[in-house]
């Protein structure tokens, strides 16, 4: 059922399948992912024009893959630079932590990419403009939300004082740390109380310079300092406010240039795009859904910057929500599928926040004695190590829409990405096979599935793929060649002949043999058709 089956648009009312509040990277990515599935999306953004200053500066390989799912994969390169590594240094320059990043990582993209956020947002805006299902209303501030029956009505005030109404089946609040949507839901917030004030300095370099590694954390008790890339020609320095130091004194352009000078950054070598203080927080909303209204991105969670997972977590929210909203709207899943959103994402986000806090407690040390003890402990633990470490794989889901088996397996993990060839077209799996649900098997899956299961997978727009050994070209209509033997090795590692992957690239489950593959598909169908959830709790609707 589409919204026009329920009510009609008017000159002052927009009608949508999903209304997204907020058009930052998370809201923009979500709107594109939904519109690519044929849904109608209205985005309400309070700012009349795009925000032209950077906030986030990087994203990891998993997030790059998710951004590519929005259709901008071939455009990301010019606005990003692969990061070479991340190191922590003592005040004396000794290395406390050393992680090397690969240009082609586990998920087919660089392990880490630096970016100029306004340029990334331009790409998402251009992609949204290509999709007829997306309508972006800038300069519209949402002031009221009312839910009744199977629709949610948003009231927004435009810059000229006029009011506009948006009626939608679902609403997602991607409206940032001071979220109106979260406030409307009355969602309690858990705040860990871990916060420090830092001076953020974004610069544009006048001449190219190489910084190796790309990202450095100087754990100097005299002034903890962060140096990170932020896309081609751009770089960021952050300086922690010291105990007893005035915020007003720190937040001056003269102070910024004084702190930047030791790094060879002066008015002659760079343009200071921004110099401002900010206070990070470590917090999450305790409820992400009420009825047909959901939260995502900074509206749902805030974290310190030390693990670089703020925006990445929001993009994962969008990827998790998009396919579930699509299935619910198309009647291919009960509304209860949306309950798995917070069930899956909230533990993931809490872990990221706690990890960021732990890193921050190590970095934000201004007592010389405590810093010396920290350095000695960490350096002692590094003795005997040769060379840098590698980044950890993406965190797996711990629950939700997964088929787990007593033998364990990769259910919940993000499936890695290798190269395949489909009838003379080689490339990364996502680009060659396409996106959505994927059933990848080493055996011809059609006899085991039968007509009924095949119809179910077809309704989900599943990519059913028969994996052929490297070097074996095939005329099989669902066959692809495993160019590097990558997927064959992956399945063998998990003692499986098949893997069923969700649209957000998390493994739903694996199977060994035709009968188990059929059972794997049956398990997905059973979970998607679970009974609908109970109505929204009373008191949350403002409908009169």
N, C-alpha and C positions, 0 to 999 in steps of 0.2 A: 504494500500500500504506500503510495506517495502522498505528500501533504496536500496536493491539489484535490485528492479524493476526500479530504476532510474539510477544507475551507478554501476560499478563493482569495487571490491577491487583489488589492485595491491600490489606488495611487499613493496612499500613505502606509501601506502594509506590504512588506516583503514576505514571501512564502518560501520555506526551505525545508529540506530534509534535516539538516543540521545547521544550527547557528553557532558560530565560533566568536567568542568575545576576546579580542586581542589579536593583533597581527604581527607580533614578533616572530622570530624563527619557528617557535613551536606552533603557534596558531596558523602561520602561513603554510608550514609543512603539512599540518593536519588537514587544512582545507584542500590542498592539492591532492593528497592521498585519497581523500573522500571523493573529490570531483573526478579523479581518474577512474573511479569505480562507477561513474554515471550518476552520482548523487548531486543534488542541488545544495549549495553551501552559501550562506550569507555570513560575511565577516564584519564585525563592528569594531572599529578602532577609534579610540578617543583622540589620537593625534591627527591633525589635518594633513600632515606631511610625514614622509618617512624620517625616522630618527637617524641622523647622519654621523653620530659618534659611535665608536665601537664599545662593546661591553665584553662579550665572550671573545676569546682570541684563538681558540683551537678546538679541534674535535678529534676523536679517536677513529680507528679503522672501522669499527662496527657502525659508528654514526655516519661515517662517509658512505658506507654501503646503504644505510637507511635514507640518507639524502639523495643518493643516486636513484632510489626507488621513486622519488618524486619526479624523475625525468630530467634532472639537471646534471647527471653524471658526466656528460661530455662537456659541460661548461664549468665544472668546478676547478679544473686545473689552473686557468689564468688568474683566479682570485685567491689561490692558496699556495702554500709552499710546504713540502714535506719537512717535518722536523727531524733533525739528526739524532737528538737524544735529550735526556733530562738528567742533570747532575745537581747534587747538593754539595756546597763547599763550606769549609770552616772559614773563620776570619783569616786564617793563615794560608788558605788556598788548598788545604788537603781535601780529598774527595770522601764524603760520607756516603753518598749514594750515586750510582752510575747505571743508567738504563739507556741502551742503544735502541733506536727505532729503525725499522726496515722500511724501504720505499715501497715494497710490496709485502704486505703483512698477511696474517692468517685469514683475513676476510677479503683479500683481493685488492685492498687499498693500502695506502701508507699507514703504518701503525699510529702516526699522529700527523695532523696537518695544521699549520697555522693559517689564520685567515683574518681579513679585514671584514668585520661583521656587516657593515652596510653593503659591501659588495655581494656577500652571500644573500642578504635580504633582497637585493635587486634581482638576483637570479630567481629566487622563489616568487617574487612579484611578477616577473616576466613569464614564468611558467604558469602562474595562476591566470594571467591574462590570456594565455593560449587555450584555456579550458572554459567552455561556455557555461559550465555549471557553477562557476565561482562569481560571486558579487561581493565587492569590497566597499563598505561604507566608511570612509574616513571622516574624521571630525564628528563622530557620533559616540557619545558617552552613555552607556547603559545605566539607567536609573531605577528600573523596576523589572522584576521577573515574576511571572505568574504561571503556575502549572495547573492545568485542568484536563482531565481525561487523558487523551493521547497527544496533547500538544502543550508547548510552552510558549508563552508570549513575552517578548522582551520589549520594553519601552526605552527608547534612546532619545537623548536631546542632542540636536545638531548645533553647530557653532553659531548659526543664525537665530537660535532660540526656538526653532520649530521642533516638533516631536515626530518620531517615526516609530512604527511598530514592526517587529519581525515575529512571525509565527513559525515555529519549527517543531519537528518531532522530538529532537534532542538538542541540548545546549551544552557546549563545552567551554568552561572558563579558562582561557589562557592569558588572563589579564594581569599577570605579574605579581610581585610581592605584596602589593596593596590591593589585592583582588576584591572587586565589588562582588563578584559571583561567590567567592568563598564567604564573604561577610553575609551575603543574603542567605546562604545555606546555614549559617550559624555553626560552621564546622569548627570544633575545638582545634587548637594548635599546640603541639608539643614543641617547646623552645628549649634547647639544651643550655642556653645562656652563655654560649661560647662565642665571643665577638671581640674583634680588635679593629682599630681604625688605621687605615693605610692611605698614603698619598699615591694616587694613580696618575701616571704620566704617559700619555700616548704621543708618540713622535713619528713624523715622516722624515726619513733620512734623505738628505740631498744627494748623496752619492752611495752607490751599492757598497755594502760591507758584509763580510761573512762572520757569523757568530757561531762558534762550535764549542760545545753543543748549542743547539738552538735555545734551549731553556735551562736556566740556572737559578738555583735558590742559594743565596749567600746567607748562611746561618751565623751571622755576626751579631753578638749581643749588643754591640755598639749601635747597630741599625740593621735588623733583618731586612733583606732586600731581595726582590724577585725580578728576574730579567727573562722576558719571553718574546718570541716572535709573534707578530700579528698580521701575517700576510705579506705579500710582495711590497717591499719598500717601507714597511711599517714595523714598529717595535714598541714594546711597553716595558716600563720600569715601574715597580711599586716599592714604596718605602714605608715601613711601619712607624707609626707615631710612638714615640718613647714615653715612658712614665714621666709625668710632670711637664711634658711638652705641650704647648698651646696648639689647639686645632687651628686657630686663626693664623698663627705664624706658619704652620706647616702648609696650609692651603693658600700659598702665595706663589705666583709665577717665579719670583726671585728665588724662593726656596727650592722650587723644582729645578731650575737651572743650576743652582749650587750643588744639589745632590746628583745631578746628571753629569756634571763636568768631569768627575774622575773616570767616567766611561767614554770619554771623548765625544760626548754629546753636548754641543754648544749651539747658540743661535747661528753660528757660521756653518754648522754641519747638519742641522736638523730644524724642522718646524715643529713647535710644540702645539699639537692639535688640541690637547686637553690636559689640564692639571686640576685635579679635584680629589678631595678626601671621600672615602666611603667606609662604611662599617658593615662587614659581612655578618651573616647570621647562620645558625644551624638549627633548622626547624622544619616541621612537616605538619600538614593538616591531618587530623585523625580520621576524617571521613572524606572520601573523594567522590562519592555519589550520593545524591538524594533524588529519588524518582528518576526523572529524565534529565537531570542536570548533573554534570560531572566537572571535575577539576583536572588540570594538566599543567606541567611546567612549573614556573615559579609560583603560580597560584596554589600549587599543591605541596611544594617543597623548596627549601632554600639551603644552600650548603656553602661552606668555606671554599675558596678557590684552589686549594693546594693540590687536589687530585684532578682538576680540570674537568669535572663531571657535571657541572651545572646545566649547561645547554644540552650536553649529550643526554642527560637523564630526561630532559623535556622532549627531545626528539624520540627517545624510546617510548615515552608516554604516547606520543602521537601515532607512532607505528603500531603500538599495541591496540589503541582505540579504534583506528581507522577501519580495520577489517572486521572488528567485532560490531561496530555500528552498522557497517554495510550488511553483514549477515542478519542482524536484527531487523533492519529496515526492509530487507528483501524477504523476510519471513523464513529464512533458512536456519535461524537459531532463535531460541526464546530470549526474552529480555534478560534472563539470568546470565547470559553470556557476558553482560556488562559488569556483573558482580566479580567476575574473574579478573577484571582490569586492576582494581586496587589490590585484590588478593595476590596478584603476580607482581605488580609494580611497587607496592608500598614496602615490602621487605627488601627489595632490591635497592630502593632509594634510601631507606634507613641505613643499610650497610654502607652505601656510598657516603652518606653524611657522617656516620661514625668514623669511617676511615679518614675522611677529610679532617675531622676534628683531631683525630690521633696525630695526623701529620702536622696539623697546626700547633699542637702542644709541643712538638719537637722543634718546630721552626721558630715560634714566637717566644723565644727565651731571651731576656735582656739582662739577666743576672750573670756576670762573668764567671762566677764559680760554678753555677749550675750548667752553663754552656760548656765549660771545660770538662766537667764530668760527663756530659752528654757526648762530647766529641771523643773522649777517651773510650767510652763504652762502645760507641758505634765503630770507631777505627779498630778496636780490638776484635770486634766481630767480623770485620772485613779482611783480616789477615789471612793470607794464603789464597785469596781469590785472584783469579787471573781474568782480566777483561771485564767488560760491562755485562750486566744482566739484560734480559729481554722483558718486555711488558707482559703482564699476565693476560690470559684469554678473557674475553668478556664474561661477566658474572652470569651464571646460569639462573634460571627461575627455580624457586624452591617449591612451588605449588601452583595450583590453578589448572588450566586446560592442558593437561599432559597425561600420557599413558605411561605409567611407570610399571616396571616388572620386578619381581623378586631378585632377579639377577643383576639389577642395576641398569647401566647403560647411559646414553647421552641425553635422555629426555630432559628438556629444560635448557640445555646448552645451546649456544648459537652455532649453527652448522658452519664450518669453514667453507671457503670458496676457492675452487680451482678452475682450471680451463677445460673446456669441452669443445667438441666440433659436431655440429649438426649439418650433415650433408654439405660439407665444404665451407661451412661458416664457423670459423674458430673464434674463441673469445672466452671471457669470464662467464661462468655458469648463468648468473642472473641476466646478463645481456643476451645470451644465446637462447636460453630456454624460456625466459620470461619470468614474471613475478606473480605471487599468489601462493596458494597451497602447492606443494610439490611432493609427489610420490616418486621416489627414485629407487629402482630395483635392478638387481643383476639378472633377473629372469623376466621373460615376457610376462607382464602382469595381467594381461587380458583374460587368459583362461581361468585364473584363480579368482578374479574379481566378480565375473559374471555380469549380467546386464544390469541388475539392480544397483550394485555397488558402483558400477561404471557410471550410471545415471546420476547417482549421488555426487560423485566426484566431479562430473561434468557441470552439475548445477553450481558447485562451489568454484567453478572455473579453475580446476586443479590441473597443473602440468604433470601429466603422468609420463615418466621418462624411463626407458629401458637403457641401462648403462651397458655400453659395448666396450670390450677391451681396447686399449690403445693400439692403433695401427689397423683396426678392423672397421672399415667403412661399411655402412649398412643402408639398405633401402627400407628398413623398419620405420614406419611412420612415427613411432614414439621413441626411436633409438637415437642416442648421442654417443659419440666416441669419447672415452676418458683419456684425454690427450696425454697427460703425465702420469696416469695410473693413480691419481690423487684420490678419487672417490672410491675406487676399488680397495685401496689401502685403508681408507676411513671406515668402510663397512666391515672389512676384515678385522680391524682393530676392535670393533664392537660386536664381533661374532654375529653379523647381521647380513641379510640379503636385501633388505629394504629399509628405507628411512622415510618417514612422513614428516615434512617440514611445514611449519605455519608461515603465513605471509610476512611475519616479522622476523623470519629466519631462525626462530627457536625450534628445536626438534620437538615434535609432538610425541614421537616414539619410534622404535625400530622393531623389525620383525625378522624371523629366520624361517624361511620356507613359505610356500604358497598359502597354506592354511593360516599361518600366523599373520601373513600380510592381509588376508581377508579379515581376520580378527582385529587388526590394527585399524582398518577403515571402519569397521563396525563400532569400535570404541570411540572414534571421532564423532560418528553420527549420533551415538547415544549421548555424548556430552553436549553436543550442540542442540539437541532436542529436549534437554532437561526442562522441567516445569518452570514457568515464568515466576519471577519474584513477587513478593507481596507488594501491595500498593505503597506509595511513599508515606512516610510517617506524617501524622497530622500536624498542622501548624507550620509546615514549610511552604505552603502555597499562599500567595497573596491575591489569588483570584477572588473577586468579589461575588 
